[in-house]
């Protein structure tokens, strides 16, 4: 009897040890830190969507690629068209609409993020030169930057994110502290507060960050204590920090902002050996996903491109 009890106890203890030391399902199924894109893709914008989906646009022809962060696999969602280009992306998860900035076309495009169907296109810019660069979607509007014009484009959205007609497009002049430099790359990445009241813009050539009232365009320079954001590109706000990509420097800056967004401090700099001119970032869990645009590498149909995942700051 004692031998039976001891053997039973031994089996129970062994099972408990296996439970303690065996990896959990979540720990075993780690997401890949590198995801390959199709050769020749020429990416610039990236956005996460529903579930573990991720989207990357193409400067070559405006195509859209959809991948899975869990598996690292994906395929072309929208094949693109000659004469098009796509830069910044943002998914409105209410509707599963994918908003895309149209770069030098001066347009914005909206796709069904599940099927790839193009739902609408909007002519935002009415003056040349133009470079519609990035986009963020709030509860009641989509906002787009133009790196070649001192304006924001506002696309009002109906209840639940319903798309408007072309006539609803608004051009909002940037004023206040915003400094427009003719011939330079100006407003680039854009992000919004949770309530949509404030926007944050980075000025690529001046290395400055602005807090902007979306409906008026009045900009306030954010005091970063002398820190520069030169080569500033994509922005994403997650957790306690605003993350700013500095493309050709192969850096991502983590900024802790004051509650009123009037000031902030660079608290950490993220880099990785796999960075090759990252332009924009998307977030999923505790990971930042940066897309490598490789602007210093001459593009060919065989040039390879990828997405790099790095840990964000707690």
Secondary structure, 3 states (H helix, E strand, C coil): CHHHHHHHHHHHHHHHHHHHHCCCHHHHCCCCCEEEECCCCCEEEEEECCCCEEEEEECCCCCEEEEECCCCCEEEEECCCCCCCCCCEEEECCCCEEEEECECCCEEEEEECCCCCEEEEEECCCCCCCCEEEEEECCCEEEEEECCCCEEEEEECCHHHCCCCHHHCEEEECEECCCCCCCCCCEEEEEECCCCCEEEEEECCCCEEEEEECCCCEEEECECCCCCCCCEEEEEEECCEEEEEEHHHCEEEEEEECCCCCEEEEEEEECCCCCCCEEEEEEECCEEEEEECCCCCCCCCCCCEEEEEEECCC
